Amino acid sequence: MSAFPERQHSTIHGGQPSSPELQKVRNRRVGDALAADEEQRVVAENTGGFGHRVFITAEVAVSKIFPAGFGWQGASVIADSNFGLATDSAGFALTTGLGDATGVLIGHTTYFAIKKMVVDKDIDLGEQAQVGLLLGTGAFHAGTAWQPIVNFLHDQAHCSFTQTVAGTVAGCGFMFFVGLRVARHLYAGFMPAVAPPMYDNLRADAALSLSIGGATGCFVGTDVSFVHNGIDQNWLRSVVGIEEGTSDLVGMATAGTSTALGFTALQMGQNVVYPAGRNWVD
């Protein structure tokens, strides 16, 4: 007879045998953990890693975010000079929201048309136009809300520049998110490139909206009226401030630069923090 009889159960600390049921649970948990690690590895390989995230961030900033700010500012010139609309009017808000949306739609489709000609001939421009309309609808909501939000925070709530930036990030980011969800409900039934509202794209839409909020927040830096008791509160003024006498075209380019900078700043934070496969850029 062996001095070490065959054990029927594995043991736990203290030398007590664990039941077969408990051991099965442990084995299943180990297997699940290994499977999750393997899935994470595959996701990281398939998404291209951090470099891919940086590329998508730059691509979006150039093709959509800069044109959004450019279009908003251009529409504000038209609303003021051509239509005589006051900045606190509904007409001004709607006109600038339309300019924002138009910039996104035109910028997105133009970028991918060029990319199709130069890089990838398999790009479906019809699908890209649908995606541009989806994003443009979100931009319309955020762009329309921008001036009323800034007016309220600056003129009525008497917030500082930094407080106004933070409030605009939250308010316009939320409005962009609302616009995306509305667009998914409206377009998914007849636009194959637009996915219907689901939990997965809910998270992606929310993450994208946060970065869009950053774009709208930095856009507040173009307003050089944040002077209190002779102190200039606008710490972005030297970078993206639109001064009196600035030409319309230069002002539009400056506005586009501000939105691109704000978007890139918040999105790069997400690029660093989010695990592979968990952010909208993956």
N, C-alpha and C positions, 0 to 999 in steps of 0.2 A: 504494500500500500504506500502510495506517495506521501511524503511528509507535507506536501503542499497540495491539499485537495483542490480540485478545479472549482473556481469561483463561478457562481451562476449570475452574479450581479456585480456591477462596478461599484466602487465605494466613493463616499464623500468624505469631507474633513471630519475627523473623529473616528474613522474606521467603520462607520455604519454603511451597509450596502444600500444603494439606491434602487428603487423599483424599476422594472423594465419600462413602465410608462414614463417615469421621470427621465430615464436615459433617452428614450425616443424623443422627448421634447427637447432635451439638450442637443441631441444630434441634429434635429430639425433646425434649431436656432443657429447652430454652427454652419449647417448647409445654406441657410438663408443668408447669413453674413458673408459667406464665401461667394454666393451668387450675386449679392449686392456689390461686392468689391469688383467682381468680374464685369458686371453691367456698367459700373462707373468707369472702369478702364476702357471698355469698348466705346462708351459714349465719348470719353475724352479723345480717343483716337478718331472717331467719326466726325466730331465737331471741329477738329483742327486745333483745339487748345486756345491758349491766350492770344496767340497771333491772329487767329481767325476772328476772335472777338474784337480786336483792335481794328482789323480791316473792315468789318461790318460797321463798326462805330464811325469810322472815317467815311465810308461809303454813304451811310445815312445822313451824316452831317452835311456832306457835299450835295447830295441829290435831293434832299428834302428839307433839312432844317435851315440851311442858308436861304434857299428859295422861299421858305415860309416867312422868315423875318423880312426879306427883301420885298415880298409881295404885300405883307402887312403895311410896311412903311410906305410903299408906293400907293396903296389904296388910301392911306391916311392923307396923302398929299391931294389925291383926287377928291376925297370927301371934304377937305378943307377948302382948297382953291377952286375947284370946279362946282361943287354942290353947296358950299357954304355951310356945311354941317358943323355944329359945335361938338367938341370932344365929349360932352356929357349927354349927347343925344343917342337915341336908339339907332338912328340912321347911320351915325358914325361907327357905332359898334358893329352893326351888320355889314357895312361896307368894308371895314378892315378885316372882319372875319372871313368875308368872301375873298379878299385879297390874299389872306393867309392860306386858305384852302386852294386857291388857284395856283399859288406858288408851289405848294406841295404836289399837286396833280401834274402840273407842267414839268416841274423839276424831276419828279420820279420817272415819268414816261420818257422825257428827253434823255435822261441819263441811261435808261435801259435800251433805248433805241440806238444810242451811240455804242453801248456795250455790245449789243447784238452785232453791229456792223464790224466792230474791231476785235472783240474777244470771243463771244459765244453766240454762234448763229442759231443755236437751239432755243434761245430765249423766245417765249411766246409774248408778244407785245400786247395782245388782247388780254391775257391774264395780268400783265403788269399794269395795264390801264385800270383793271378792276381793283387791284391792290392800291393803286394811286387814289382811286375814288374812296376806298375805305379809309385810308390815312387822311385824305383831304377832308372827309366828313368830321373826323376827330379834330383836325386842325381848325375847321370852321367853328366848332364849339369853343375851343380854347382861344382862338383869335378873337371871336366875338366877345368873350368874357373878359379879355385882358384889360381893356380900357376902363370898363365899369369897376373891375376889382381894384385897379390902381387908383382910380378916382376916389373910391370909398376909403381905401387905406390911407392915402396921402392927404386928401382934402377933408374928409369927414371924421375919420378915426384919428387923424393927426399922428400917424405912425412915422417912425424914423425910416430912413432909407433901408436899413437892414431888415426891419420888421416888414416893410412893404415887399421886399424881395421874398422873404419867407412866406408871407401870405399869398403872394402871386404864384410861387412854386406850388403851394398846396391847392389853391383855387383853380388855376388853369390846368394843373396836372389832373385834377379831378374831372374837370370839364372835358378834357381830351379823352379820358377814360370813358365818360358817359357817351361821348360821340362815337367811340369805337364800338361800344356795346349796342348802341342804337343802329349803327351802320350794319353790324352783323345781323341784326334782326331784319333789317330792311332789304339787304342785298343777297343774303345767303341763298334764298330760294331760287334766284335766277342768275347768280354770278358764281360759277364753279370755283373761282380762285378765292372766294371769300368764305371762310369756314363759319358755320353757325356758332352761336354763343355756347361754349362748353367750359368745363372747369379748367382744362389745360390752357385754353387761350384766355381765360379769365386772369390767370396768374401772369401770363405773358403780356397781356394788355395792361395790367396794373404796373408791371415793371417798366414797360415802355413809357407809360404815362408819367411815371416818376421822372424819367430823364427828360421828357417833354416839359414837365414842370420846371426843370432846371433851365431849359432854353428860354421859357417865358420869364423866369426870374432874372436871368442875366439881361434880358431885354429891357428891364426896368432901368438898367444902367445907361440907356440912351437918353433918359429924362434928366436934364441938368437943373431942374427946379428944386432939388432937395437941398435948399440952403436955409438954415435955421439960426437966427441971431448972428448972421454973418459967417457961419461955419458951414462949409460944404460937406454934406454927409455922404455924398455919392462917391464911394471909393472905387467905382468902376468908370468914373467920368473920363479919366485920362486914357482909358483903353477904348471905350465904346460910346462915350458921350457925343450926342449930336448937338453941336453948338449953334447959336444964332448965326445965320448967314451961311451955314453949310448948304451946298447945292443939293437938290433933290436926289440926284443919282448917287452922290457920295453918302448922303444920309441913308439911302436904301441899302447900299453896300455895307455901311456900318451896322445897320440893324440886322442884316443877315449874318454878319460876323458875330454879333452879340449872341444871337440864338444858337449859332454853331458852337461857340465857346461854352455856353451854359449847358447845352446838351452833352457835349463831350466830357465836361467835368463830372457830371453826375453819372453818366454811363460808364466812364472809366472806373469809377468807384464800384459800380455793380460788376464790372468785368473782373475786378480783383476779388470781391467778396463772394460772389455766387459760385457754388461748385459746378463742375462741368455738366452740361446738359440741363441746367436748371434756370437759365436765363433766356430771354427772348432772342438773343443774338446767336444762340447755339443751333 
